[in-house]
Amino acid sequence: MTKPIVWRGAALAIAVRFAFAAMGVQEHLGRRVEIVTPLTSLMRLAEGQWFKQHGLSPYAGSAYHGSPLLLSLLGPLTSRGTGGQLLAKFHSSFFVFLVADLLGAFLLQKMGKLVESAHQFYQAELQLDPETSKSAVKEPRGKIRLGIRKGCKGKEVHAKVGLGDLAALSYLLNPFTIAVCVGGTTSPVENLLVIVALYGALKGNAPLAAFGWAMSTHLSLYPAILLLPISFLMVSGSDRPQLKVLERACLRNASDVASTDRRSEVDELRSKAFLPLQWRRYGHFWFFSVLWWLAIIFLSAAALGGHENLVEMISETYGFILRVDDLSPNLGLFWYFFTEVFTHFREFFVMVFHANILFVLVPLTIRFHHRPLFLAYTMVAVATMLKSYPSDGDAALSLGLLALCTPVLSDFRFSFLVLNGYLVVAILSPSMYNLWIWRGTGNANFYFAMTLVYACVQSILIVESVGAVIRHDRSLWKSFEVRVKEESVVKAHDD
């Protein structure tokens, strides 16, 4: 059951969005390069819709570089308001983005409950005493206590905010999420599809996971790297401790008991510990992925007026992302470097820059294959830092997924530094851009310094998150070893 604090947080998030939209902030935010990119700009989408209405290709003006399906969904909403003097300030697409944010938060809440249940199960199975196991289930460690004072006979009541509630609130109330929702960018829709893919994989719903993965990849290409964590979520479920810890727990329990009934329980625990791969579910995922991709190709061809236009679509969407044709300033590292690089070296460095994302996938997958949800977060965060056209919407998604991993991030350090780094980027980036572009008292290095700060903040967040999870796994193994040694000492003393 959803707690009142979640409803209050959702109401506050909706009120803030409507307040900013009523003040006319959308026009200002829609021109901020930190919020809008050439791929997500609603103004570029409106230009593509204008070409389409006049019988031309939406890519004819070299402005629109998004999906024809997204153009068919949002294009009609860009040509008219909602009517009325007050509602005229609210663009019709604003309500689409608002619904996308609410749905994304709702799915994050559901994912948090699933992750929390899995965390409780493994914490209970690793307990030495059965009574302790029961208490672990009743009082899960995944809960976060918030002190809330209520005027009830002067007593202080602690309200528990579950992991799902925390993730939903952190996503809805994130300033980056609010900015991209109000600012007229398609990032909320893209983020929602990524969340749908992860939620479907976590639930074991192959059609839903395949739909989210195929559509998100179709819209922005980079979610293709989520195939590995989605696969692990499909075949082995949510995050869990390392297999050596669970196997040792099974062996310890087997050595303690001799009865046939108890050994059957241990064998059942061992089967749960090793989590046999559900290859049939994985096969269903691939089957539905192929079906969704065929549907996407067919609908895109229908939206463009024929299959002969698909080549142009691929060149103007995926080719545009990979070639890095637009070098307008953004939060990424591509634009500054490729304005300086020599032309005959350009293709080589484009390949190297894009390969940076692929280089980190293999070691991360090897190390965190037992924590697929955290692996998904790290891949999204790496893409946020190294993609060709990043925005605040990408950071909002990565931070929302990070909230789902809080049970294993208790040893996270430098949170104060990361928070202030985001504040510095959010405050100084518009100032540096204004000094460079509008006032002419600065140069490109002013704004590029902010993009470097953003990259450093993202790097610190990723590295420290990875380090915290590694330390958590090691401490879990060490504490388990200590408990086993203590038991052996007690048994030797009794004998």
N, C-alpha and C positions, 0 to 999 in steps of 0.2 A: 504494500500500500504506500502510495506517495505521501511523504511527510509534508506538514504545512510549510516548513522552511523552503522546500523545493517549489511549492506553488507561489510563495512570496518572491522567491528569486526569479521565477519565470515571469511573474507579473512585473517585477522591476525591470527585467531585461526588455520586455515588450514596451513598457512605458518610456524607457530611455530611447529606444529606437524611434518611437513615434514623436518624442519630443525633439530629437535632432532633425527628423524629417520635416516637422512642422516649422522649425526655424530656418529651413532652406539650406541646411548644411550639405545636402546631397550634391548640389552643383559645385561646391568647393572641394569636397572629398573626391568627387568624380574626376578631378584633374590632378590629384596627388599621385605621383609616380610610385610612392610606397604602397598605395592601395590598389591602383589600377595598372594593369599591364596591357600590352598590345593584344594579348590573348583573352583577357577577361573584361575588357572595356565595354560598357554598355553603349557608349556613344559610337564606337566602331561597329557594334552589332546593329545599331540603328541605321548606320550608313549601308551596311550589307543588306538590310531589309529594304532600304530605298532602291537599291539596284535590283533586288529581286522583284519588287513591285512593278518596276519598269521593264521587266522582261530580260534583264541582263543577269550575268552570273554574279552572285554576291561577293565573289573574290575579284571582280573586275577593277575595283578602285584601289586595290592593294591596301585596304584598311582593315577589313574583317579577315580574321584567321582562325575562326572557331568552327565548330561543328555545324553542318546544315540542319541537324536535328535540334540543336539548341536554338538556332535561328528560327526554326519553325515554331518552337515553343515560346520564345520570348520576343521574337520579332514583332508580332501583332501588338504586343503590349507597349512597345516603344513609340508608337505613332500617335498615341492619344492618352489623355489623362483619364482620371476617374470621374471627372465631373464635379461641379460645385466649387465655390471659392476656396473653402478650406481644404477639401480633398484634392484640389488641383495641385497642391504642393506635394502630394504623395504620388509618385510614379506608380503605375500599375504593377510594374515588375517588383517594386518594393515589397508588396505583399507575398510574391512568390519567394523572394529571398528570406522574408520573415518566417514563412512556413518551413522553408528548408532548414533554417537554424533551429526551429522548434523540433522538427523531426530528428535532426541530428542529435540534439540534446536528449531527446527521448530514447533513441537507440543507444547512446552512450550510457544512459542510466540502466537500460536493460543489460548491456554488456558488463557494466560494473557489478550487477547482481550475480551474473554468471561467474565472473572472475572471483568474486568474493566467496561464492559457494565452493568453487574449486580450491581456493586458498584455505578455507575452513576444513575441507575434507583432508587435505594433505597435512595440515597442522595437527589434526586429530589423529591421523594414522601414525604419525611420527612420535606420539606421546608414549612414554613408558608405562604409565599407569592407566588402566581403563577409565578410572574415575576422572583422571586428568583429561583424557580424550573427550569425555562427555562435557566437561566444563569448557573445553576449548571450543566445542561446537556451540554451546550456549553463549559463550562470551568470545566471539571471534576477534582475532587480532586485526582484522581488516577494517574495523570500525574506528572512526576518529571522533573523539569526544570534544564537544563544543560546550563551554560553560554558558548556560542561559539562565538568567535569574528570572524567576516568576514570583509575583506577589502572593504566595501561598504560605501564610504563617511564617514568613521570613526564611523559608527553606530554599536552598539552591538546588535546582534540578538540572541535571546534565542531559542534554539531548544528543542522541547518537545520529550522526550523519553517515550513511553508508557510502561505500565506494562509488556506486552508481550515481547517487545524489551529488557527491563531490564532483564527479566528472561532468555531469550535466550542468551544474551551476558554474563551474570554472569555464565551460565552453560558452554558455549563454552570456555570462557577465564579463567575458574577456574583452577588453577595449578593442583588440584587433578584430574580433568577430563582429562587434557592433559597427566598427568603421567600414568593413567590407560589405556589411548588409545595407547600411545607409548610403554608402558611396557609389552605388550603381556599378557593381562588378559581379560577374557570374561565379565567383569563388564559392559562395555558399552552396550552390548546386553541385559543384565539383567535390567539395568537402563532404556533402551529404552522401554522394555515391561511394566515396571511399569508406565512409562509416558503414554504409549498407553492406559493402563487400565483406568487411571485417565482422560485422554482426552476423551475417549469414554463415560465414565460415565458423564462427564461434558456436552458433546454434546447430551446426551440421546441416544447414539448409542449402543444398547444392545449387538449386535454381536461383535463389536469392543472392548467394555469394558470387555465382557466375555473372549474374546481371550487373551487380555493383562493380565487379572488377572489369568487365568488358566495357561498360558505359564510361566509367571513370578513365580508363585507358584511352578510350575513343576521344574523350573531351580534352585531355591534357597530356597524354602519352606517358608521363612519369609514373603513374600508378602501376605500370606494367611490372615494375620491380617488386611489387607486393605479391607477386605470384608465389614466391617461396614461403613467406609467413602465412599466406592464406592456405597453401597446401598443408603446412604443418598443423594449422588450426583444424583443417578438415579431417586429417587422418589421426591426430593424437589429442585433440582437445585443447583446453586452456593451458596457461603457464603452470608449471609444476617444478618441484625440486629436481636435482640431477638424479639420474637413474641409479648411480652408485649409492646415494643416500637411501633411496627407497628399497633397493636390493639388500642393503645392509640391515634395514629394519625387518625385512622378511626373514633373513637368515637368523637374526637375533631372536625373533619370535619363535622360529622353528626350533631353535636350540633350547628354548625354555619350556617347551611343551612336549608331551609324549602321546597324548590321547589322539585317537583318530579324528574325532570331531574338531578338536582344536587345530590339528594339522590341515584339515580341509579348509578352515578359515584362513590359515596362513597361506595356503596355496591360492585361495581366492584373492587375498591381498597382493600376493606376488603377481598374479595376472593383471590386477589393476595397476600395480607399480610399473610394469613394463608396457602397459597401454598398447595392446596389439593394434597394428595399423589397420585402419578401416579402408581398405583399398577400393571396396565397392563404392563407398561414398565419394572417394577421390575420382573414380571413373565417372560417376554421375556429374561431378563438377566439370570435368573436361568436356563431357558430352553437351551439357547445357552451355558451356562457354562457346563451343563451336556454333551451337544454335543461335545464341545471342549475337555473335559476330556476323553470322549470315543475315540475321534480321537487321543489324545495324547497317550493313553494306546495302541491303535491298532498300531500306527506308531512306538512306542517304542518297542513293541513286534516284529514288522517286522524288525527293525534295529538290534535287538539282536538275531534274528534267531528263535524265538518261544516264546510262552506265558510262557513256563516253566522258562524262564530267568528273568521274571518280578520280582520274589521274590528277586533274587540276586540284581537287579537294586535298588529296594526299600531299601534293607539293606545297599548297598554301597553308596547311595545318601542321602536319608532322615535319615536312621539309622546312617550314618556317622556324619551327622550334630548333631543329638540329643545325640548320645553317646559320642561325643567329643573324638574320637579315636586318632586324631593327635594333639599332644601337642607342636608342633613347635611354636616358639614365633610369636606373631602377635599383633595387636593393641587392642585386646580384653582382658577381665579379666579372661577368663577360664583357659588359658594354665598355668599360674603361680600357681593358686590355686590348680588345679588338679594334678600338679606334687608334691604337698606337702600333699594332703589329704590322709588319710588312705584308703586302698582298700575297706574295708567293709563299709565305709561311702560314697563311691563314687556315687553310684546310687541315694542315697538320695539327695546329694548336686547337682547332675546333674539335678534332677527334680526341686529343689529349684531355681537354676540359670535360667532355662528356664521359670519357672513360674513367674519370675520377670517381664517379658514382659507382660504376661497376666494380672498381678495384676493392671497395670496402664491403661489397656484398658477401663474398665468399668467406672471409674471416669472421664476419658477424654471424653468418648462418651457422658456421661450424661451432662457434662458441655458444650461441643462444638458440640452438634448435629446440631445446626443451622449454623455451619461453617465447613462443611465436608471437604473442601480442606485444611483448617488449621489442622483439625483432622488427615488427611492423612499425612501431614508433621510431626506432632508430633509423630505419630506411626512409620514413617520411621526413624526419628531421634532417638527414643527410641531403635528401633531394631539395628540401627547403633552402639549404645553404648553397647547393651546387647547381641548381637548375638555371636555365638561361634567362627565364623571366619570373623571378620570385616576387612575392607580395606578402603583405601582412596576413592575408587569408591563409597562406601556407603555414605561417607560424601559429595561427589560431588552431589549425587542425593538429599540428604536432603537440601543442600544449594540452589540447583536449585529450589526446591519446596518452600523454605522459601522466595525466591524472589517474588513469586506469592502472598504472604501474606503481602507485604509491605504497602498496604493502611491501614491496621489495626495495624501496628507496629510502628506508629509514636512516641510512648512513650517507645520505646525499649532503655534500658540502657546497659552499660558495653560492648558496641560494640568494644571499643578499647581493653579491656581486652580479649575478645573472639578472636579478630584478632591476637593479640600478642600470645595468647595461641596456635593457629594453627601454627604460625610461629615457636614457640619454639619446638613444636612436629615435624614439618617438618625438622627442622635443626638439632636438637639434637638426634632424634631417630636413624638416621644412625650412628652418632658418638658413641652413647652408645652401639649400636649393634656391631660396629667395636671393641670397647674396650673389650667387653665381649667375642665375638666369635673368632675374628681373632688375636688380640694382646694379649689376655689372661691377661690383667691388671685390668679387672673388673669382675663382676659376674652378675647373672641374675637380681639382684636388680637394677642394673644400667638401664637396658632396661625396667623393670617393672615400674620404676618411670615414664618413659615417657608414658607408657600406662595409668597410673593413671592420669597424666596431661591431656591426651587426653579425658579420661572419665570425668574429672572435667570440661573441656572446653565444652564438649557436654552437661553435666548437666546444666551448667550455661546458655548455649544457649537455651535449652529446657525450663528451669524454667522461664527465663526472657521473652521468647517469649509468654509463656502461661500467665505470669503476664501482659505483654503489651496488649494482646488481652482482658483480663478481665478488665483492666483499660479503654480500649477503649470502651467496652460495657457499663461500668458504666458511663463514661463521656458522652456517647451518650444519655443515659437515663436521666442523671442529666440536661444536656443542654436542652433536650426536655421539661423537667419539668419546667425549668426556663422560657422558651419561652411561655409555656402555662400559667404560672402565670402572666407574663408580659401582655399577651393578656387580661386575665381576669381583671387585674387592669385598663387597658386602656378602656375596655368596661364599667366597673363600673364608671369610671370617666366621660365617654361620657353620660351615663344615668343620 
